[in-house]
Amino acid sequence: MAIKKILNPNIENVVEESLAGYLAAYRKYYKRIGNYNAFKYRKARKNKTVLVIGGGSGHEPLFIGYCGAGLADAVACGNVCASPNPELIYKTARAVDQGMGVLFVYGCYAGDNLNFDMAEELCRADGIKTAHVRVWDDFLSAPEERKFDRRGIAGDVFVIKCAGAACDAGLAFDEVLRITEKARDNIRTIGVATAPGTLPGNDKPTFTLADDELEFGMGLHGEPGIERTRMMTADKIVDRMYAELRNEMKLSSGERIAVLVNGLGSTPMMELNLVYFNLYKHLKQDGLSIHDSEIKTCCTCMEMGGFSITILRLDS
């Protein structure tokens, strides 16, 4: 069955036009930065470290939905599933810098790593103090000894929130960086795909799955997972995913956690609620203290089917 996309005739403008629509709707909160596919929060607090986030478009509401009070000060938007270029990132940072440092947070992908590094060099040449935190919560994408190669997925949301809160609390630059890195290092995510997404302008999906198949550990862009199996019921899927998470994080009774069940694009809320229903039983049985939970579509790839589970270990 052909994928139906709601697009304008000139598909090359899809990111710019989509962003323009978003900024027109929420213009009282956001202001576009020059002619770039980037914007800033109009009511940002003053005299603080600023937070700049960004990455490829097509994962909405990541990254554009996480700019505001207690979140990012500005967002740099790349093309669909592609990193923003160094100039765009640099101009975004310049537009919000307050002289107390700029922290960049983004998912750990080769293009993002390269382009944000180059943007930091441009910033430092202008005397802007910078640092970055690459999110690598997708633990199935590489083993522990190669954690720097792990991809960043829905864990971005928790890292951005912790970083934004630290910035808005007026903490010093080094302390904001420490807290953000600590959050990143205490987050793990596992995902399962039930259907592919299709990028604008493409006539084929990013990968193929039979109607009776699912894939554990599938990446947001269609990167291969660790195992393709026959379709399972929600309880069996969650059993497998939670076992992987518990083993990876070495979770133990009494620990305090925050939890996110994230839809990948087309999975209905009813089914995401079922996922949490099954996950909650495991968490309570293992004696984990759930500080907060979210069931929401936060990090997507078009109409990809499936979901991810993110756990953040908390302390005082």
Helices and strands as residue ranges (DSSP letters): G 11-13, H 14-25, E 30-32, E 38-41, E 50-57, G 64-66, E 74-80, H 86-96, E 102-107, H 110-125, E 130-135, G 139-141, G 144-149, H 155-168, H 173-185, E 187-195, E 213-216, E 227-230, H 234-249, E 256-263, H 269-285, E 289-296, E 305-314
